[in-house]
Every structure is written in structure tokens, then in C-alpha cells.
Amino acid sequence: MEFSNALTEAKEQRRMKLSELAERTGLSPLAVSQMLDGKVSPRLSNAMAVADALGLEVVLMPKGAAASFENSNRTPERTVRSALEQRLSTMHRGVTDHLKKGDPKA
């Protein structure tokens, strides 16, 4: 489904009509429509033709590489902090600890 969503988004961004996309690829408008709707699993050659017409590239890669690529889209947790960030974190922990203990000075 991600594939059809990527194609549909690219088509919309380019403000391309379905008939124009079909004409550029040599596929029928019905075949292109079904591909964009995720109703069919297209032949690789047809998928490549539609992707190319939309300025995209179909890329095959090992599954392990694909999994790490998908995980790379997540915002990584920062492991290096500036001195100011470290001090603020320490202060925040101190205030939180006082509030948990019911300390009125916090």
C-alpha cells in the first residue's frame, strides 16, 4: 500500500491527470488507476514505468538494509548534550524529586 500511496502523492504533487500518466506509460487508464488505488499488484516493468513517469525510481535492496532505512526515519535519541542541557536536566530532576517528596521549597 505504501507503494501506491507514494505514486498517488507524486501524481498529485505534479498535478498530473490520470489520462496523461497512462499516456506517458503506455498503460491503460484503468491499469494505472488500479495501481494507484492499490487494487492490483503491478508487474515490475509497469511499476517502474509509472514511477519513472512521476520522476521516481523503483529501488530493490536487501531486506536488512530496508529495515534499517525505515528505522532511520525516526528521530534518533540524542546521546550528546551540551553543558547547559546537562545542567537544566539536573535542575529539572531536582525540582521533580522535591515535588515528589512534598517539599514546599520546590
C-alpha positions as CSV (number, residue, x, y, z in Angstrom):
1,M,0.0,0.0,0.0
2,E,2.9,2.3,0.6
3,F,3.9,2.0,-3.0
4,S,0.5,3.1,-4.3
5,N,0.4,5.9,-1.8
6,A,3.8,7.1,-2.9
7,L,2.7,7.1,-6.6
8,T,-0.6,8.8,-5.8
9,E,1.2,11.5,-3.8
10,A,3.7,12.1,-6.6
11,K,0.9,12.3,-9.2
12,E,-0.9,14.9,-7.1
13,Q,2.2,16.9,-6.5
14,R,2.8,17.1,-10.2
15,R,-0.9,17.9,-10.8
16,M,-0.9,15.2,-13.5
17,K,-4.1,13.8,-14.8
18,L,-4.6,10.0,-14.8
19,S,-5.0,10.1,-18.6
20,E,-1.7,11.9,-19.0
21,L,0.1,9.4,-16.7
22,A,-1.5,6.5,-18.7
23,E,-0.4,8.0,-22.0
24,R,3.2,8.5,-20.8
25,T,3.5,4.9,-19.6
26,G,1.6,3.2,-22.4
27,L,-0.7,1.6,-19.9
28,S,-4.5,1.9,-19.9
29,P,-6.1,4.4,-17.6
30,L,-7.8,1.5,-15.8
31,A,-4.5,-0.2,-15.1
32,V,-2.9,3.0,-13.8
33,S,-6.0,3.7,-11.7
34,Q,-6.0,0.3,-10.1
35,M,-2.2,0.6,-9.4
36,L,-2.7,4.0,-7.7
37,D,-5.6,2.7,-5.7
38,G,-3.6,-0.4,-4.5
39,K,-6.1,-2.7,-6.1
40,V,-3.6,-4.7,-8.1
41,S,0.0,-5.8,-7.7
42,P,1.6,-4.5,-10.8
43,R,4.3,-6.2,-12.9
44,L,7.7,-4.7,-12.0
45,S,8.0,-3.3,-15.5
46,N,4.7,-1.5,-15.2
47,A,5.5,-0.2,-11.7
48,M,8.9,1.1,-13.0
49,A,7.1,2.8,-15.9
50,V,4.7,4.6,-13.7
51,A,7.3,5.6,-11.2
52,D,9.6,6.9,-14.0
53,A,6.8,9.0,-15.4
54,L,6.3,10.5,-12.0
55,G,10.0,11.2,-11.5
56,L,10.5,8.4,-9.1
57,E,12.8,5.4,-9.1
58,V,12.0,1.8,-8.0
59,V,14.9,0.6,-5.9
60,L,15.4,-3.0,-4.8
61,M,17.6,-3.6,-1.7
62,P,18.3,-6.4,0.8
63,K,15.7,-6.7,3.5
64,G,18.1,-5.9,6.2
65,A,19.1,-2.7,4.6
66,A,15.4,-1.8,4.0
67,A,14.6,-2.3,7.7
68,S,17.5,-0.1,8.8
69,F,16.4,2.5,6.2
70,E,12.8,2.5,7.6
71,N,14.2,2.9,11.1
72,S,16.4,5.8,10.1
73,N,13.2,8.0,9.5
74,R,12.7,8.1,13.2
75,T,14.2,10.9,15.2
76,P,17.2,9.5,17.0
77,E,17.5,10.0,20.7
78,R,20.3,12.4,21.4
79,T,23.2,11.0,23.3
80,V,25.4,14.1,23.4
81,R,24.2,17.0,25.4
82,S,25.7,20.5,25.9
83,A,26.7,21.6,29.4
84,L,23.6,23.8,29.5
85,E,21.3,20.9,28.6
86,Q,23.0,18.8,31.3
87,R,22.6,21.5,34.0
88,L,18.9,22.0,33.1
89,S,18.3,18.3,33.2
90,T,19.9,18.1,36.7
91,M,17.8,21.1,37.9
92,H,14.6,19.5,36.5
93,R,15.3,16.2,38.3
94,G,16.0,18.1,41.5
95,V,12.7,20.0,41.3
96,T,10.8,16.8,40.4
97,D,12.4,15.0,43.3
98,H,11.3,17.8,45.7
99,L,7.8,17.8,44.4
100,K,7.5,14.0,44.8
101,K,8.6,14.4,48.5
102,G,6.2,17.2,49.1
103,D,9.0,19.7,49.7
104,P,7.4,23.2,49.8
105,K,10.7,24.9,48.7
106,A,10.4,23.4,45.3
